[in-house]
Amino acid sequence: MNLSIGIVGLPNVGKSSLFNALCKEQQAQVASYPFCTIQPNRAIVPIPDPRLDKLFELLGVSRKVPATIEFVDIAGLVKGASHGEGLGNQFLANIRDTQAILHVVRCFEDVNVAHVAAEINPRADIEIVQLELTLADLQLIERKIDRLSGALKGDKKLLPMMELAQALREHLAQGMPAATFPQRNSDLFQAINQELRLLTAKPMIFVANVDENSLVQGSPYLDQVLAVGKEQGIEVLTICAKLEQELAGLSDQERQEYLQLSGVEEGGLEQVIRKSHQLLGLISFFTMNEEEVRQWTIPRGWTAPKAAGVIHTDFERGFIRAEVVPYETFVTYGSSSAVRAAGQMRIEGKEYVVQDGDILYIRFNV
């Protein structure tokens, strides 16, 4: 199961710089004028996890395979995007399949980087982007209602869905996101959202893109984003995309040392991964053999057979049992043979719920 995150924001807020920093390579064009990003930028990035590195070191195998995350960076949105202004609305479809959204907000001053408004105003910028996402969803639900109107003539069972769609339309028309819709946990809403992939129903993280000094000292711009995040219950990450991009070419150790010198304990990618996993309720488990150790990402609460199905569908279909070792236990003993000799290898059946950091040996028969 690959994690996929869309990156949105106004033009020239640092979206493409952040994209390049997260991907550790220059994949997206960066310029000081609006609409530099024309085609959506996509990149699949390994998820950093020190547990995978430790297992690779202990096992001495030839290959380690991390789980991955896909980032999708689209053109900047502007006021009126939902009605065709600018370029961003053309690419909103590219992030409908993502599981979460990073909303990048400009919190830095730079006379060499144009801003779409007369002044930098993070609160106003956030309102513009959120409204455009809401209006884009409103257009989708209105088209859904039109289709339901025709279908209702032959199937009255669709009436409850029509009533919910109309209530959702009214909610969105008031400028409120689908994530705050009172019936968002109902089966009917889930069915509509599965079809339409509403942007404002997705978990969101604000990324306050600050200058290097503000990483530690803070700023009035950052305070605005933090205030909006608190009001709306949205997590805020503070990142200097320019600094992150400059460090992208360094080794992991060099990069971490430089970030710490700048007063930052955790890099941008690590922050994004951690918060995204928390928002989406994801965990990781590991598998290993004579050649490789591999990391897998699944939703929290999945049973062993379902987790096995991520590895291969045959594993779920023919699941017999899972031999389980917690990561900490494996590190303590250092090898599978030592774990077995100490009697620390647990045998779990179909009802076992996989825990974060579990090492699984799947036994199956098809």
C-alpha positions as CSV (number, residue, x, y, z in Angstrom):
1,M,0.0,0.0,0.0
2,N,1.7,3.2,-1.2
3,L,1.1,6.5,0.5
4,S,0.2,9.3,-1.9
5,I,0.2,13.0,-1.0
6,G,-0.9,16.0,-3.2
7,I,0.8,19.4,-2.8
8,V,-1.3,22.5,-3.2
9,G,-1.0,26.2,-2.6
10,L,-0.9,29.6,-4.3
11,P,1.7,30.2,-7.0
12,N,5.2,31.0,-5.7
13,V,4.7,29.8,-2.1
14,G,7.5,27.2,-2.5
15,K,5.6,24.2,-3.5
16,S,8.1,23.1,-6.2
17,S,11.0,23.8,-3.9
18,L,9.4,21.7,-1.2
19,F,8.8,19.0,-3.8
20,N,12.4,19.0,-4.9
21,A,13.6,18.9,-1.3
22,L,11.3,16.0,-0.3
23,C,12.4,14.1,-3.4
24,K,16.1,15.1,-2.9
25,E,16.6,15.9,-6.5
26,Q,15.7,18.6,-9.0
27,Q,12.6,17.2,-10.6
28,A,10.3,20.3,-10.6
29,Q,11.1,23.6,-12.3
30,V,11.5,26.5,-9.9
31,A,11.2,30.1,-10.9
32,S,10.2,33.4,-9.3
33,Y,7.1,33.9,-11.4
34,P,3.6,32.4,-11.2
35,F,2.6,29.2,-13.0
36,C,6.2,27.9,-13.3
37,T,4.7,24.5,-12.7
38,I,2.7,23.6,-15.8
39,Q,2.6,19.8,-15.9
40,P,2.0,18.0,-12.5
41,N,5.3,16.8,-11.0
42,R,5.3,13.3,-9.6
43,A,7.9,11.4,-7.7
44,I,8.0,8.2,-5.7
45,V,10.3,8.6,-2.7
46,P,11.6,5.9,-0.2
47,I,10.2,6.4,3.3
48,P,13.2,6.8,5.7
49,D,12.9,4.4,8.7
50,P,15.9,3.7,10.9
51,R,14.4,0.4,11.9
52,L,14.8,-0.9,8.3
53,D,18.4,0.3,8.3
54,K,19.1,-1.5,11.6
55,L,17.6,-4.7,10.3
56,F,19.6,-4.5,7.1
57,E,22.8,-4.0,9.2
58,L,22.0,-7.0,11.5
59,L,21.0,-9.4,8.7
60,G,23.8,-8.7,6.3
61,V,21.5,-9.3,3.3
62,S,22.2,-7.8,-0.1
63,R,19.1,-5.6,-0.4
64,K,16.8,-3.4,1.7
65,V,13.5,-2.3,0.2
66,P,11.7,0.6,1.9
67,A,8.1,1.4,1.6
68,T,7.5,4.5,-0.6
69,I,5.5,7.7,-0.7
70,E,4.3,9.4,-3.9
71,F,4.2,13.2,-4.0
72,V,2.1,15.0,-6.6
73,D,2.9,18.7,-7.1
74,I,0.3,20.7,-9.2
75,A,0.2,24.2,-10.6
76,G,-0.5,27.0,-8.0
77,L,-4.2,27.8,-7.4
78,V,-5.5,31.3,-7.6
79,K,-8.8,33.0,-6.7
80,G,-11.3,31.9,-9.3
81,A,-9.5,28.6,-10.1
82,S,-12.7,26.6,-9.8
83,H,-14.1,28.7,-12.6
84,G,-11.1,28.4,-14.9
85,E,-8.8,31.1,-13.6
86,G,-5.1,30.3,-13.7
87,L,-3.9,26.8,-14.3
88,G,-4.3,25.0,-11.0
89,N,-7.9,23.9,-11.6
90,Q,-6.8,22.0,-14.7
91,F,-4.7,19.7,-12.5
92,L,-7.0,19.2,-9.5
93,A,-7.9,15.8,-10.9
94,N,-4.3,14.8,-10.5
95,I,-4.6,14.9,-6.7
96,R,-8.1,13.4,-6.3
97,D,-6.4,10.0,-6.0
98,T,-4.1,11.0,-3.3
99,Q,-4.7,10.1,0.3
100,A,-3.8,13.4,1.9
101,I,-3.0,17.0,1.0
102,L,-0.1,19.2,1.9
103,H,-1.2,22.8,1.8
104,V,2.0,25.0,1.5
105,V,1.6,28.5,2.8
106,R,4.1,31.3,2.2
107,C,5.6,32.7,5.4
108,F,8.7,34.3,4.0
109,E,9.6,37.6,2.4
110,D,11.7,37.8,-0.8
111,V,11.5,40.7,-3.2
112,N,12.9,38.4,-5.9
113,V,9.9,36.0,-5.7
114,A,6.7,37.4,-6.9
115,H,3.5,37.0,-4.8
116,V,0.0,36.9,-6.4
117,A,-1.3,39.4,-3.9
118,A,0.0,42.9,-2.9
119,E,1.2,41.6,0.4
120,I,2.0,38.4,2.2
121,N,-1.0,37.4,4.2
122,P,-1.0,33.7,5.2
123,R,-4.5,33.7,6.6
124,A,-6.0,35.2,3.4
125,D,-3.9,32.8,1.3
126,I,-5.2,29.8,3.1
127,E,-8.8,31.0,2.7
128,I,-8.3,31.4,-1.1
129,V,-7.0,27.9,-1.6
130,Q,-9.5,26.3,0.8
131,L,-12.4,28.0,-1.0
132,E,-11.2,26.9,-4.4
133,L,-10.9,23.3,-3.3
134,T,-14.4,23.6,-1.8
135,L,-15.9,25.1,-4.9
136,A,-14.2,22.4,-7.0
137,D,-16.0,19.8,-4.9
138,L,-19.2,21.7,-5.1
139,Q,-19.1,21.4,-8.9
140,L,-18.6,17.6,-8.6
141,I,-21.6,17.1,-6.2
142,E,-23.8,19.3,-8.4
143,R,-23.0,17.0,-11.4
144,K,-23.7,14.0,-9.1
145,I,-27.1,15.4,-8.2
146,D,-27.9,15.9,-11.9
147,R,-27.2,12.3,-12.6
148,L,-29.2,11.1,-9.6
149,S,-32.2,13.2,-10.8
150,G,-32.4,11.2,-13.9
151,A,-31.8,7.9,-12.2
152,L,-34.4,8.5,-9.5
153,K,-37.2,8.3,-12.1
154,G,-36.5,4.6,-12.4
155,D,-35.2,3.7,-9.0
156,K,-36.7,5.3,-5.9
157,K,-34.2,3.5,-3.7
158,L,-31.7,6.3,-4.6
159,L,-33.8,8.9,-2.7
160,P,-31.6,8.7,0.5
161,M,-28.5,9.2,-1.5
162,M,-30.1,12.2,-3.3
163,E,-31.1,13.7,0.0
164,L,-27.5,13.3,1.4
165,A,-26.0,14.8,-1.8
166,Q,-28.3,17.8,-1.6
167,A,-27.4,18.3,2.1
168,L,-23.7,18.1,1.1
169,R,-24.2,20.6,-1.7
170,E,-25.7,23.1,0.8
171,H,-22.7,22.5,3.2
172,L,-20.1,23.1,0.4
173,A,-22.1,26.1,-0.9
174,Q,-21.5,27.7,2.5
175,G,-17.8,27.4,1.9
176,M,-17.3,24.6,4.4
177,P,-15.2,21.5,3.6
178,A,-16.6,18.0,3.3
179,A,-14.4,17.0,6.2
180,T,-16.8,19.0,8.5
181,F,-20.0,17.6,6.9
182,P,-22.2,16.3,9.8
183,Q,-22.9,13.0,8.0
184,R,-19.4,12.3,6.8
185,N,-19.2,9.0,8.7
186,S,-22.3,7.6,7.1
187,D,-22.2,4.8,4.6
188,L,-23.9,7.0,2.0
189,F,-21.3,9.7,2.3
190,Q,-18.5,7.1,2.1
191,A,-20.1,5.8,-1.1
192,I,-20.3,9.3,-2.7
193,N,-16.8,10.1,-1.6
194,Q,-15.4,6.9,-3.0
195,E,-16.8,7.9,-6.4
196,L,-16.0,11.6,-6.4
197,R,-12.8,11.6,-4.3
198,L,-13.7,14.9,-2.7
199,L,-10.6,17.1,-2.1
200,T,-11.9,18.7,1.1
201,A,-12.7,15.3,2.6
202,K,-9.0,14.4,2.5
203,P,-6.8,14.8,5.6
204,M,-4.8,18.0,5.3
205,I,-1.5,19.3,6.7
206,F,-0.5,23.0,6.6
207,V,3.2,23.4,5.7
208,A,4.4,26.9,6.8
209,N,7.3,27.6,4.4
210,V,9.5,30.0,6.4
211,D,12.9,31.5,6.0
212,E,15.8,30.0,7.8
213,N,15.7,32.4,10.8
214,S,12.1,31.7,11.4
215,L,12.7,28.0,11.9
216,V,13.7,28.6,15.4
217,Q,12.7,32.2,16.1
218,G,9.2,32.1,14.6
219,S,7.5,35.0,12.9
220,P,4.2,36.8,12.7
221,Y,3.5,35.0,9.4
222,L,4.0,31.6,11.1
223,D,1.8,32.7,14.0
224,Q,-1.1,33.3,11.5
225,V,-0.8,29.7,10.1
226,L,-0.6,28.2,13.6
227,A,-3.7,30.2,14.6
228,V,-5.7,28.9,11.6
229,G,-4.4,25.4,12.2
230,K,-5.7,25.6,15.8
231,E,-9.0,27.0,14.7
232,Q,-9.6,24.3,12.1
233,G,-7.9,21.3,13.9
234,I,-5.2,21.0,11.1
235,E,-1.6,20.0,11.9
236,V,1.1,22.6,11.0
237,L,4.6,21.7,10.0
238,T,7.2,24.4,9.9
239,I,9.7,23.9,7.1
240,C,12.2,26.0,5.2
241,A,11.9,24.6,1.7
242,K,14.9,26.6,0.5
243,L,17.2,25.2,3.2
244,E,15.9,21.7,2.7
245,Q,16.5,21.9,-1.1
246,E,20.0,23.2,-0.5
247,L,20.7,20.2,1.7
248,A,19.1,17.6,-0.6
249,G,22.5,16.6,-2.2
250,L,24.1,15.8,1.2
251,S,24.3,12.4,2.8
252,D,21.7,11.6,5.4
253,Q,24.2,12.1,8.2
254,E,25.5,15.4,6.9
255,R,22.0,16.7,6.3
256,Q,20.9,15.8,9.8
257,E,24.0,17.5,11.3
258,Y,23.4,20.7,9.3
259,L,19.7,20.7,10.3
260,Q,20.6,20.4,14.0
261,L,23.1,23.3,13.6
262,S,20.1,25.3,12.3
263,G,18.1,24.3,15.4
264,V,15.9,21.7,13.6
265,E,15.7,18.2,15.0
266,E,13.8,16.7,12.2
267,G,14.0,17.2,8.4
268,G,11.0,18.0,6.2
269,L,10.5,14.6,4.7
270,E,10.6,13.0,8.1
271,Q,8.1,15.4,9.5
272,V,5.8,14.9,6.5
273,I,6.0,11.1,6.8
274,R,5.4,11.1,10.5
275,K,2.4,13.4,10.4
276,S,0.9,11.7,7.4
277,H,1.1,8.3,9.0
278,Q,-0.6,9.7,12.1
279,L,-3.3,11.4,10.1
280,L,-4.0,8.3,8.0
281,G,-3.6,5.8,10.8
282,L,-0.8,3.9,9.1
283,I,1.9,1.6,10.5
284,S,4.8,-0.4,9.1
285,F,5.8,-4.1,9.3
286,F,8.8,-5.9,7.9
287,T,9.5,-9.2,6.1
288,M,12.9,-10.8,5.5
289,N,14.6,-13.7,3.7
290,E,18.1,-14.7,2.7
291,E,18.4,-11.9,0.1
292,E,16.4,-8.9,1.4
293,V,14.6,-7.1,4.2
294,R,11.5,-5.2,3.2
295,Q,9.2,-2.6,4.8
296,W,5.4,-2.5,4.1
297,T,2.8,0.1,5.0
298,I,-0.7,-0.8,6.1
299,P,-3.6,0.8,8.0
300,R,-3.6,0.3,11.7
301,G,-5.9,-2.4,12.8
302,W,-5.4,-4.8,9.9
303,T,-5.2,-8.5,10.7
304,A,-2.3,-10.7,9.7
305,P,-4.1,-12.3,6.6
306,K,-4.9,-8.8,5.3
307,A,-1.4,-7.6,5.8
308,A,-0.1,-10.8,4.1
309,G,-2.3,-9.9,1.1
310,V,-0.2,-6.7,0.6
311,I,2.8,-8.9,0.0
312,H,0.9,-11.2,-2.4
313,T,-2.8,-12.0,-2.8
314,D,-2.0,-15.8,-2.6
315,F,-0.6,-15.1,0.9
316,E,-4.0,-13.8,2.1
317,R,-6.0,-16.5,0.3
318,G,-4.0,-19.4,1.6
319,F,-3.0,-17.9,5.0
320,I,-2.3,-20.5,7.7
321,R,-0.4,-18.6,10.3
322,A,2.1,-15.8,10.9
323,E,5.3,-16.2,12.9
324,V,5.7,-12.8,14.6
325,V,8.7,-11.0,16.2
326,P,8.5,-7.4,17.4
327,Y,11.2,-5.2,16.1
328,E,12.7,-4.5,19.5
329,T,12.9,-8.3,20.3
330,F,14.7,-9.0,17.0
331,V,17.2,-6.3,17.7
332,T,17.8,-7.6,21.2
333,Y,18.7,-11.1,19.9
334,G,20.2,-10.1,16.5
335,S,19.0,-12.9,14.3
336,S,16.1,-15.2,13.5
337,S,17.9,-18.2,14.8
338,A,18.7,-16.6,18.1
339,V,15.0,-15.4,18.4
340,R,13.8,-18.9,17.8
341,A,16.3,-20.5,20.2
342,A,15.1,-18.1,22.9
343,G,11.5,-19.0,22.3
344,Q,10.6,-15.5,21.3
345,M,9.0,-16.3,18.0
346,R,5.2,-16.0,18.5
347,I,2.7,-18.0,16.4
348,E,-0.4,-16.0,15.5
349,G,-3.6,-16.9,13.6
350,K,-6.1,-15.2,11.4
351,E,-7.4,-12.9,14.1
352,Y,-4.0,-11.4,15.0
353,V,-3.9,-7.6,14.6
354,V,-0.5,-6.5,13.2
355,Q,1.5,-4.0,15.4
356,D,3.8,-1.3,14.2
357,G,7.3,-2.7,13.8
358,D,6.3,-6.4,13.6
359,I,8.5,-8.7,11.6
360,L,6.2,-11.3,9.9
361,Y,7.0,-14.7,8.5
362,I,3.9,-15.8,6.6
363,R,3.0,-19.5,6.3
364,F,0.4,-20.2,3.6
365,N,-0.9,-22.9,1.3
366,V,-2.7,-22.4,-2.0
